[in-house]
Amino acid sequence: MKLIKSRQNQIIKDILALRDKKNRRKERSFLIEGFRFVQEALYSKADIKLICVSSDSVEKFKNEFAPGGDINIIEVPPELFRIISQTETPQGILAVVGITDGMPELIYKKGFRVLFLDSVQEPGNAGTMIRTAHALGFDAVLTGPGTVDVFNSKALRATMGSIFNIPVLDNIHGNEMLEFCRKNRLRIIASRLEEAKPCYETNLEGDFLLVIGNEGKGVSDFIQKHATEFVYIPMPGGAESYNAAVAASIIMYESFRQRGKANYNPVVQPGE
């Protein structure tokens, strides 16, 4: 474990640079913090490029972790760790993780179900949708260019580690998404209120791409123009609308229910 004391060290500069969205996309890497989050990344065999540990957390790290492979591990003084940390109360550990590259067609299989985030702006919503898609057995999550960066700290925390357990492909342009759907005969099901069918009357068993739109404006005109079907969730209580993450979760659960797995016995992950 190499000790680094200077903020001017290139490794520290590289870590700090990953706070910026442009640098995350350029380097195809993002930051995670906290013992549980790093442990989840290791458990899920994520592409961990670097682990940084505060000097006052080294003993805990040695007792709880046994990272293998060629992971670079560095130690920094607590005062330097507080500079590079993105949390108010740092736990003393962070990691640099590689962003999965690939095209949607590489993960296609029969019965494919994918969630597409169309200009979703709230990082908490985006992270929650990723977590729910993972929980309900969806095959992937795609995000369009107008969607919040799902690799920022707030969105990542909302995924609760699911970011490592379901393919998440970012910055997928509309035409690229359409070509993928046409090639694999995927229906494009967009969520909206007008001229739509209730979710429980829509076939959600598989081979579709579910689009959840912007919190205020809904699904983009481009997506609506090319959508195969439209789906909505009844609101007998009379509320104006659902929260975007809640709406996505309800529709994804309906898909799960239609597959006949409502009595599925959950697998409890270690530490839960």
Residue pairs with C-beta under 8 A, 6 or more apart in sequence:
1 53
1 58
1 73
1 74
1 75
2 73
2 74
2 75
3 55
3 74
3 75
3 76
4 11
4 12
4 74
4 75
4 76
4 80
5 76
5 77
5 80
6 12
6 80
7 13
7 80
7 83
11 50
11 74
12 76
12 80
12 84
14 27
14 96
15 31
15 50
15 52
15 84
15 94
15 96
16 83
16 84
17 23
17 27
18 24
18 27
18 29
18 30
18 31
18 96
19 31
19 86
21 149
21 152
24 30
24 99
24 149
24 151
25 171
28 98
28 99
28 101
29 49
29 96
29 97
29 98
29 99
30 96
30 97
30 99
30 151
30 152
30 156
31 86
31 94
31 95
31 96
31 97
31 153
32 38
32 41
32 94
32 95
32 97
32 156
33 85
33 86
33 87
33 90
33 91
33 93
33 94
33 95
33 153
34 87
34 91
34 93
34 94
35 60
35 64
35 91
35 93
36 161
36 271
37 95
37 156
37 157
37 161
38 48
38 51
38 65
38 93
38 94
38 95
39 64
39 65
39 271
40 161
40 164
41 48
41 95
41 97
41 161
41 164
42 48
42 65
42 67
43 270
44 161
44 164
44 165
46 97
46 98
46 164
47 97
47 98
47 100
48 67
48 71
48 95
48 96
48 97
48 98
49 71
49 72
49 95
49 96
49 97
49 98
50 71
50 72
50 73
50 74
50 95
50 96
51 67
51 71
51 72
51 73
51 74
51 93
51 94
51 95
52 73
52 74
52 75
52 76
52 81
52 84
52 93
52 94
52 95
52 96
53 61
53 73
53 74
53 75
53 76
53 92
53 93
54 75
54 76
54 77
54 78
54 81
54 90
54 92
54 93
55 75
55 76
55 77
55 78
55 81
56 78
56 92
57 91
57 92
57 93
58 75
60 92
61 92
61 93
67 73
76 84
78 92
81 90
81 92
81 94
82 90
84 94
85 94
86 153
87 153
97 164
99 151
99 170
100 167
100 168
100 169
102 167
102 169
103 169
103 180
104 114
104 140
104 142
104 169
104 172
104 176
104 177
104 180
105 180
105 183
105 184
107 139
107 140
107 167
108 180
108 184
109 139
110 206
110 207
111 205
111 206
111 207
112 139
112 140
112 184
112 186
112 206
112 207
112 208
113 137
113 138
113 139
113 204
113 206
113 207
113 208
113 210
113 255
114 138
114 139
114 140
114 141
114 142
114 186
114 208
114 209
114 210
115 129
115 133
115 138
115 140
115 141
115 142
115 209
115 210
115 212
115 248
115 252
116 141
116 142
116 143
116 144
116 172
116 177
116 209
116 210
116 211
116 212
117 126
117 129
117 141
117 142
117 143
117 144
117 147
117 150
117 212
118 144
118 146
118 147
118 211
118 212
118 213
118 214
118 219
118 220
118 223
119 144
119 146
119 147
119 213
119 214
119 217
119 220
120 126
120 129
120 143
120 147
120 148
120 212
120 213
120 214
120 215
120 244
121 147
121 148
121 214
121 215
122 148
122 215
122 244
122 245
123 148
123 149
123 150
123 152
123 154
123 155
123 158
124 154
124 155
124 158
124 245
125 158
125 215
125 243
125 244
125 245
126 143
126 147
126 148
126 150
126 155
126 158
126 245
127 150
127 154
127 155
127 156
127 157
127 158
127 159
127 160
127 163
128 158
128 159
128 245
128 249
129 141
129 212
129 244
129 245
129 248
129 249
130 141
130 150
130 155
130 158
130 159
130 162
130 163
130 166
130 168
131 158
131 159
131 160
131 162
132 245
132 248
132 249
132 252
133 140
133 141
133 162
133 166
133 248
133 252
134 159
134 162
134 165
134 166
135 162
136 252
136 253
136 255
136 256
137 256
137 261
138 166
138 252
138 255
139 166
139 167
140 166
140 167
140 168
140 169
141 150
141 166
141 167
141 168
141 169
142 168
142 169
142 170
142 172
142 177
142 209
143 150
143 168
143 169
143 170
143 171
143 172
144 171
144 172
144 173
144 174
144 177
144 220
145 171
145 172
145 173
146 214
146 220
147 170
148 155
149 155
149 170
150 156
150 159
150 163
150 168
150 170
151 163
151 170
156 163
174 220
174 222
174 223
174 226
177 209
178 188
178 226
180 186
181 187
181 188
181 209
184 207
185 207
186 207
186 208
186 209
187 207
187 208
187 209
187 228
187 229
188 208
188 209
188 211
188 223
188 226
188 227
188 228
188 229
189 202
189 204
189 208
189 209
189 210
189 211
189 227
189 228
189 229
189 230
189 231
190 210
190 211
190 213
190 219
190 223
190 224
190 227
190 229
190 230
190 231
191 210
191 211
191 212
191 213
191 218
191 219
191 230
191 231
191 232
191 233
191 247
191 248
191 251
192 213
192 218
192 219
192 224
192 230
192 231
192 232
193 232
193 241
194 230
195 230
196 229
196 230
196 231
196 232
197 229
197 230
197 231
197 232
198 231
198 232
198 233
198 234
199 231
199 232
199 233
199 250
199 251
199 254
200 254
202 229
202 231
202 254
203 258
204 210
204 231
204 251
204 254
204 255
204 258
205 255
205 258
205 259
206 255
206 259
208 228
210 231
210 248
210 251
210 252
210 255
211 219
211 223
211 227
212 219
212 244
212 247
212 248
213 219
213 220
213 223
213 244
214 220
214 244
215 243
215 244
219 227
224 230
231 251
233 242
233 247
233 250
233 251
235 241
235 242
241 247
242 250
256 262
256 264
